[in-house]
Amino acid sequence: MQFSVATIFTTVLAAASVASALAIQPAHLETRGPIVTIVEEPAVDRRGAAASVASAAGTEAAKQAAKMAVQAVADLISNIMKWNSARQTFTKETVKQMMDNNKDPTIVAAACYNKGYRLQNEQNIDGKTSVNFKLGALHTNYDCMYLRAPNAFWTDSDGGYQNLAYRYTKACSFDSETGDLTCN
């Protein structure tokens, strides 16, 4: 099986962007997730993101099961809180790196999208790479690619940086109503 240089390059950039999306968080976000404190006396502390469990009655096995359930839910909530931010960072950084490192003057855009899409001219893309993005139990996949003109990238679903990002030259125009990109 042979791969084009653009495909290999796109794959490497996508992998690096996944790592940076998980490592780079805006300063105002809590990166540790919710804090879970398990106490043995009957009290519930609801300050900030802390959750407390009162387990004064019940068997030790029931107490342990409750503690494990609370920790599992806290971990899931932590991942959900990071999920959109990580995906937004991934899409924006991936297309930025793709265009910043592109040496082919015929490339006019880079796109990453995780929903359904259509292309005006499938022959005018290069480096198409599918990327699996996972954070804890949450996962999605993106198609990232370079576009040459003439071409159009038509989105069939939701936009927003958690789903879609483009980086493009003056040869392209973005339709903010539809999320579509047209390159001439």
Secondary structure, DSSP 8 states (H G I E B T S, - for coil): ----HHHHHHHHHHHHHHHHHHH---TTS-SS---EEEESSS----STT-EEEE--SS-HHHHHHHHHHHHHHHHHHHHHHHHHHHHHHHHHHHHHHHHHT---TTEEEEEEESS-EEES-GGGEEEEEEEEEEETTEEEEEEEEEEESSEEEEE-S--STTTEEEEE-TTEEEETTTTEEEE-
